[in-house]
Amino acid sequence: MGALNRGVGESWVQARQEKVISSRQVAEIITTDDDRRCLVCEPLDGVQVPIDDFSSHPSFHSSCRCTIGIVDKR
């Protein structure tokens, strides 16, 4: 999932530069809400991060099942 999330994030950075994604949209962290969710990811659920600076996106750990999605900024 980490490699997938990094690839998606990089494509979003390019889409933002090409004005395909609006400036009011951000990436939101989505955790897997079940009994296997780890203590590292649990507090990140719903956290919004800028799309423009992919380095600000969290690094998902090994065997992580969390992902990111595009939403309108709160």
N, CA and C atoms as an extended XYZ file, in Angstrom:
222
Properties=species:S:1:pos:R:3:atomname:S:1:resname:S:1:resid:I:1 pbc="F F F"
N         0.824       -1.193        0.000 N   MET     1
C         0.000        0.000        0.000 CA  MET     1
C         0.867        1.254        0.000 C   MET     1
N         2.012        1.186        0.655 N   GLY     2
C         2.877        2.365        0.692 CA  GLY     2
C         3.325        2.792       -0.692 C   GLY     2
N         3.741        1.825       -1.513 N   ALA     3
C         4.171        2.153       -2.883 CA  ALA     3
C         3.008        2.682       -3.700 C   ALA     3
N         1.844        2.084       -3.536 N   LEU     4
C         0.655        2.547       -4.241 CA  LEU     4
C         0.309        3.970       -3.835 C   LEU     4
N         0.316        4.254       -2.534 N   ASN     5
C        -0.002        5.592       -2.047 CA  ASN     5
C         0.996        6.633       -2.539 C   ASN     5
N         2.279        6.273       -2.582 N   ARG     6
C         3.290        7.215       -3.083 CA  ARG     6
C         3.062        7.513       -4.560 C   ARG     6
N         2.751        6.487       -5.339 N   GLY     7
C         2.493        6.681       -6.762 CA  GLY     7
C         1.274        7.540       -7.010 C   GLY     7
N         0.213        7.275       -6.257 N   VAL     8
C        -1.009        8.078       -6.380 CA  VAL     8
C        -0.715        9.524       -5.988 C   VAL     8
N         0.007        9.697       -4.889 N   GLY     9
C         0.341       11.049       -4.434 CA  GLY     9
C         1.138       11.826       -5.464 C   GLY     9
N         2.106       11.174       -6.087 N   GLU    10
C         2.901       11.850       -7.122 CA  GLU    10
C         2.026       12.250       -8.313 C   GLU    10
N         1.077       11.390       -8.674 N   SER    11
C         0.188       11.747       -9.798 CA  SER    11
C        -0.717       12.908       -9.409 C   SER    11
N        -1.099       13.005       -8.129 N   TRP    12
C        -1.912       14.134       -7.687 CA  TRP    12
C        -1.121       15.435       -7.723 C   TRP    12
N         0.164       15.370       -7.372 N   VAL    13
C         1.013       16.569       -7.440 CA  VAL    13
C         1.057       17.075       -8.891 C   VAL    13
N         1.248       16.166       -9.835 N   GLN    14
C         1.263       16.556      -11.247 CA  GLN    14
C        -0.095       17.102      -11.678 C   GLN    14
N        -1.171       16.460      -11.253 N   ALA    15
C        -2.517       16.920      -11.614 CA  ALA    15
C        -2.783       18.309      -11.043 C   ALA    15
N        -2.294       18.592       -9.853 N   ARG    16
C        -2.466       19.923       -9.256 CA  ARG    16
C        -1.701       20.957      -10.073 C   ARG    16
N        -0.469       20.613      -10.481 N   GLN    17
C         0.338       21.532      -11.280 CA  GLN    17
C        -0.334       21.837      -12.618 C   GLN    17
N        -1.049       20.851      -13.163 N   GLU    18
C        -1.747       21.034      -14.433 CA  GLU    18
C        -3.163       21.563      -14.241 C   GLU    18
N        -3.507       21.913      -12.997 N   LYS    19
C        -4.804       22.495      -12.639 CA  LYS    19
C        -5.987       21.556      -12.892 C   LYS    19
N        -5.739       20.240      -12.820 N   VAL    20
C        -6.806       19.253      -12.947 CA  VAL    20
C        -7.498       19.076      -11.589 C   VAL    20
N        -6.731       19.215      -10.515 N   ILE    21
C        -7.261       19.130       -9.155 CA  ILE    21
C        -7.310       20.543       -8.587 C   ILE    21
N        -8.453       20.924       -8.043 N   SER    22
C        -8.662       22.276       -7.527 CA  SER    22
C        -7.804       22.563       -6.298 C   SER    22
N        -7.534       23.839       -6.067 N   SER    23
C        -6.719       24.252       -4.922 CA  SER    23
C        -7.458       24.063       -3.602 C   SER    23
N        -8.759       23.853       -3.629 N   ARG    24
C        -9.508       23.635       -2.384 CA  ARG    24
C        -9.540       22.163       -1.975 C   ARG    24
N        -8.875       21.310       -2.747 N   GLN    25
C        -8.862       19.892       -2.422 CA  GLN    25
C        -7.544       19.489       -1.761 C   GLN    25
N        -7.654       18.540       -0.856 N   VAL    26
C        -6.506       18.039       -0.096 CA  VAL    26
C        -6.552       16.516       -0.074 C   VAL    26
N        -5.473       15.920        0.389 N   ALA    27
C        -5.453       14.468        0.584 CA  ALA    27
C        -5.885       14.183        2.015 C   ALA    27
N        -6.711       13.159        2.180 N   GLU    28
C        -7.155       12.768        3.516 CA  GLU    28
C        -6.747       11.327        3.772 C   GLU    28
N        -6.204       11.092        4.946 N   ILE    29
C        -5.758        9.747        5.317 CA  ILE    29
C        -6.972        8.917        5.722 C   ILE    29
N        -7.019        7.705        5.196 N   ILE    30
C        -8.118        6.787        5.473 CA  ILE    30
C        -7.518        5.524        6.085 C   ILE    30
N        -7.874        5.258        7.335 N   THR    31
C        -7.368        4.046        7.979 CA  THR    31
C        -8.398        2.930        7.844 C   THR    31
N        -7.928        1.719        7.985 N   THR    32
C        -8.809        0.557        7.959 CA  THR    32
C        -9.392        0.394        9.352 C   THR    32
N       -10.688        0.595        9.470 N   ASP    33
C       -11.340        0.618       10.776 CA  ASP    33
C       -11.757       -0.788       11.207 C   ASP    33
N       -10.793       -1.526       11.732 N   ASP    34
C       -11.081       -2.856       12.254 CA  ASP    34
C       -10.113       -3.166       13.394 C   ASP    34
N       -10.172       -4.344       13.923 N   ASP    35
C        -9.343       -4.692       15.082 CA  ASP    35
C        -7.872       -4.889       14.739 C   ASP    35
N        -7.507       -4.825       13.453 N   ARG    36
C        -6.099       -4.946       13.052 CA  ARG    36
C        -5.432       -3.586       12.822 C   ARG    36
N        -6.179       -2.497       12.990 N   ARG    37
C        -5.601       -1.161       12.809 CA  ARG    37
C        -4.578       -0.919       13.907 C   ARG    37
N        -3.407       -0.442       13.525 N   CYS    38
C        -2.316       -0.278       14.487 CA  CYS    38
C        -2.388        1.071       15.207 C   CYS    38
N        -1.633        1.179       16.296 N   LEU    39
C        -1.607        2.401       17.093 CA  LEU    39
C        -0.937        3.562       16.360 C   LEU    39
N        -0.085        3.254       15.378 N   VAL    40
C         0.576        4.299       14.596 CA  VAL    40
C        -0.449        5.010       13.712 C   VAL    40
N        -1.309        4.251       13.077 N   CYS    41
C        -2.249        4.806       12.108 CA  CYS    41
C        -3.542        5.333       12.721 C   CYS    41
N        -3.954        4.766       13.825 N   GLU    42
C        -5.254        5.129       14.406 CA  GLU    42
C        -5.466        6.634       14.548 C   GLU    42
N        -4.500        7.412       15.083 N   PRO    43
C        -4.735        8.850       15.229 CA  PRO    43
C        -4.679        9.624       13.906 C   PRO    43
N        -4.234        8.988       12.815 N   LEU    44
C        -4.124        9.678       11.524 CA  LEU    44
C        -5.424        9.667       10.726 C   LEU    44
N        -6.406        8.859       11.133 N   ASP    45
C        -7.643        8.755       10.364 CA  ASP    45
C        -8.315       10.117       10.234 C   ASP    45
N        -8.558       10.529        8.996 N   GLY    46
C        -9.225       11.797        8.727 CA  GLY    46
C        -8.308       13.005        8.663 C   GLY    46
N        -7.016       12.833        8.956 N   VAL    47
C        -6.074       13.956        8.883 CA  VAL    47
C        -5.935       14.386        7.428 C   VAL    47
N        -5.999       15.698        7.202 N   GLN    48
C        -5.871       16.228        5.851 CA  GLN    48
C        -4.485       16.839        5.660 C   GLN    48
N        -3.878       16.548        4.519 N   VAL    49
C        -2.551       17.069        4.187 CA  VAL    49
C        -2.592       17.684        2.796 C   VAL    49
N        -1.745       18.690        2.532 N   PRO    50
C        -1.741       19.328        1.218 CA  PRO    50
C        -1.317       18.369        0.114 C   PRO    50
N        -1.895       18.551       -1.052 N   ILE    51
C        -1.510       17.737       -2.208 CA  ILE    51
C        -0.224       18.273       -2.830 C   ILE    51
N        -0.048       19.585       -2.821 N   ASP    52
C         1.076       20.222       -3.513 CA  ASP    52
C         2.438       19.741       -3.047 C   ASP    52
N         2.554       19.437       -1.778 N   ASP    53
C         3.834       19.041       -1.204 CA  ASP    53
C         3.747       17.592       -0.760 C   ASP    53
N         4.064       16.669       -1.670 N   PHE    54
C         3.907       15.251       -1.355 CA  PHE    54
C         4.796       14.824       -0.209 C   PHE    54
N         5.871       15.573        0.054 N   SER    55
C         6.749       15.206        1.172 CA  SER    55
C         6.034       15.359        2.515 C   SER    55
N         4.915       16.099        2.528 N   SER    56
C         4.171       16.260        3.783 CA  SER    56
C         3.234       15.085        4.040 C   SER    56
N         3.053       14.210        3.059 N   HIS    57
C         2.191       13.044        3.251 CA  HIS    57
C         2.887       12.070        4.187 C   HIS    57
N         2.118       11.377        5.013 N   PRO    58
C         2.752       10.452        5.955 CA  PRO    58
C         3.376        9.267        5.231 C   PRO    58
N         4.395        8.707        5.841 N   SER    59
C         4.998        7.484        5.320 CA  SER    59
C         4.265        6.318        5.937 C   SER    59
N         3.601        5.542        5.119 N   PHE    60
C         2.886        4.388        5.643 CA  PHE    60
C         3.900        3.284        5.921 C   PHE    60
N         3.737        2.623        7.029 N   HIS    61
C         4.703        1.626        7.478 CA  HIS    61
C         4.513        0.292        6.753 C   HIS    61
N         5.443       -0.585        6.960 N   SER    62
C         5.393       -1.911        6.350 CA  SER    62
C         4.119       -2.641        6.770 C   SER    62
N         3.487       -3.287        5.822 N   SER    63
C         2.230       -4.019        6.036 CA  SER    63
C         1.055       -3.116        6.400 C   SER    63
N         1.181       -1.833        6.156 N   CYS    64
C         0.102       -0.886        6.440 CA  CYS    64
C        -1.024       -1.086        5.428 C   CYS    64
N        -2.257       -0.962        5.881 N   ARG    65
C        -3.406       -1.114        5.000 CA  ARG    65
C        -4.134        0.210        4.796 C   ARG    65
N        -3.564        1.308        5.250 N   CYS    66
C        -4.184        2.622        5.135 CA  CYS    66
C        -3.919        3.216        3.755 C   CYS    66
N        -4.721        4.201        3.400 N   THR    67
C        -4.585        4.823        2.097 CA  THR    67
C        -4.916        6.305        2.196 C   THR    67
N        -4.917        6.996        1.073 N   ILE    68
C        -5.258        8.414        1.026 CA  ILE    68
C        -6.289        8.631       -0.066 C   ILE    68
N        -7.103        9.653        0.087 N   GLY    69
C        -8.110       10.008       -0.896 CA  GLY    69
C        -8.176       11.515       -1.036 C   GLY    69
N        -8.747       11.991       -2.123 N   ILE    70
C        -8.901       13.436       -2.335 CA  ILE    70
C       -10.265       13.873       -1.826 C   ILE    70
N       -10.272       14.944       -1.032 N   VAL    71
C       -11.515       15.512       -0.495 CA  VAL    71
C       -11.418       17.032       -0.532 C   VAL    71
N       -12.550       17.703       -0.382 N   ASP    72
C       -12.524       19.158       -0.231 CA  ASP    72
C       -12.015       19.509        1.152 C   ASP    72
N       -11.206       20.570        1.223 N   LYS    73
C       -10.611       21.011        2.473 CA  LYS    73
C       -11.720       21.410        3.453 C   LYS    73
N       -11.564       21.017        4.712 N   ARG    74
C       -12.529       21.411        5.757 CA  ARG    74
C       -12.297       22.825        6.167 C   ARG    74
